[in-house]
Amino acid sequence: MEIGEIEVQIEAMMVEIHSPIITIPGIGTRMGAMILAEIGDFSQFNSPDKILAYAGLSPSIYQSGHSAILSYLSDLELHNDREWYHAHKMQYQEANAEFIDMLQQHVLEIGNTDSSVIK
C-alpha cells in the first residue's frame, strides 16, 4: 500500500469519527490522528491535567528542569501587584526565557512526526 493511499484512509477515518480535536488551531487531520492513536479514548482520563501528564506535558513533570517558571508563578500568585512585578523583573525574564525554551523543545518534538508545525 502506498503512503498516499494510507493518508486517504486516515483522512476518511477522521471524517467518520468526526473528532473535535481537529478544531484546535494548528492541529490538522494528520496530527489529530497521531494524537488519537497515542492517547486513545480521552474518557479514560478524568481531567485535562492527567492527559497532559500522560503526554509528558504537565508542568509538574518539569518541576526540576524548569524551576524558574514554577517559582516565578508561585511567587506571582502570592504577590500579584505592580510593585512586586517591577521588583522581580529579572525573575520574570528568566522564567519567560525558560518557558520559551520549553515551548521550542515541544514544537521540535512534535516536528519529528509532523513537519508542518516547523514552518
C-alpha positions in Angstrom: 0.0 0.0 0.0 1.3 3.5 -0.9 1.7 6.3 1.6 -0.8 8.4 -0.3 -3.4 5.6 0.0 -2.8 5.3 3.7 -3.2 9.1 4.1 -6.5 8.9 2.2 -7.7 6.1 4.6 -6.6 8.1 7.7 -8.5 11.2 6.3 -11.6 9.0 5.8 -11.4 7.6 9.3 -11.0 11.1 10.8 -14.1 12.3 8.9 -16.0 9.2 10.0 -15.2 9.7 13.7 -15.7 13.5 13.5 -13.3 14.2 16.3 -13.3 17.7 17.7 -9.5 17.5 18.1 -9.1 18.9 14.6 -10.9 22.1 15.6 -8.0 23.1 17.7 -5.9 25.7 15.9 -2.7 24.1 14.5 -4.0 20.5 14.7 -4.9 19.1 11.3 -6.0 15.7 10.2 -2.6 14.1 10.4 -1.6 15.5 13.8 -5.1 14.8 15.2 -4.9 11.2 14.0 -1.5 10.8 15.7 -2.8 12.2 19.0 -5.8 10.0 18.9 -3.7 7.0 18.1 -1.4 7.7 21.0 -4.0 8.8 23.6 -6.9 6.6 22.5 -10.1 7.1 24.4 -9.9 10.5 26.2 -12.7 9.4 28.6 -10.1 7.2 30.3 -8.7 10.4 31.8 -10.7 12.2 34.5 -9.1 15.6 34.0 -7.1 17.5 31.4 -4.1 17.5 33.7 -4.0 13.7 33.6 -3.9 13.9 29.7 -1.1 16.4 29.8 0.8 14.3 32.3 0.3 11.2 30.2 1.7 13.1 27.2 4.6 14.4 29.2 3.5 18.0 29.0 2.4 18.6 32.6 4.2 21.4 34.3 4.7 19.2 37.4 6.9 16.9 35.2 9.2 19.9 34.5 9.5 20.9 38.2 13.1 20.1 38.5 14.1 21.1 35.0 12.1 24.3 34.8 12.1 25.6 38.3 12.3 29.3 37.4 8.9 29.1 35.7 7.2 27.4 38.6 9.0 29.5 41.2 8.0 32.8 39.5 4.4 31.7 39.0 4.1 30.6 42.7 5.6 33.9 43.9 3.3 35.9 41.5 0.3 34.1 42.8 1.2 35.3 46.3 2.3 38.9 45.3 0.3 39.8 42.3 0.8 43.6 42.2 2.7 46.1 40.1 5.3 46.9 42.8 6.3 43.3 43.3 6.4 42.7 39.5 8.8 45.6 39.0 11.0 44.5 41.8 11.2 41.0 40.3 11.5 41.8 36.7 14.7 39.8 36.4 12.9 36.7 37.8 10.2 37.2 35.2 12.7 37.4 32.4 14.4 34.2 33.5 11.1 32.4 33.8 9.9 33.7 30.4 13.2 32.6 28.7 12.8 29.1 30.3 9.2 29.0 29.2 10.0 29.9 25.6 12.8 27.3 25.5 10.4 24.7 26.8 7.8 25.6 24.1 10.5 25.4 21.4 11.5 22.0 22.6 8.0 20.7 22.4 7.5 22.2 18.9 10.7 20.4 17.8 9.5 17.1 19.3 6.1 17.5 17.6 8.0 18.4 14.4 9.7 15.0 14.4 6.4 13.4 13.5 4.7 16.4 11.7 7.0 18.7 9.9 4.1 21.1 9.2 4.5 22.6 12.7 8.0 23.7 12.0 7.4 26.1 9.0 
